[in-house]
Amino acid sequence: MPRNRRSQRHYSRGDLKLDLHGFHIEEARKALTEFIESFYNSEEECDIITGNSIKMKMMVKEVLTEYKMEFREGDLLGNNSGYIKTWL
């Protein structure tokens, strides 16, 4: 279970997100893997909210690379680096 009760996986059509705030790294890895496998090939754009944890970002990038998924860290202007955008 996540440490923080408000940390939940949130999915909704057109606004697909996975919020990993409050998860330990291994919990986050499991949640991310389940998320990817649930929506893989859906052609949805999604945001994986990592916060500013370098370890969390590295883990997410590693998993996305294992699945051969394209991704971009943060927004195009560089104002918000607390999430990773990918395309399922």
Buried (B, 14 or more C-beta within 10 A) or exposed (E): EBEEEEBBBEBEEEEBBBBBBBBEBEBBBEBBEEBBEEBEEEEBEBBBBBBEBEEBBEBBBEBBEEBEBEBEBBEEEEEEEBBBBBEB
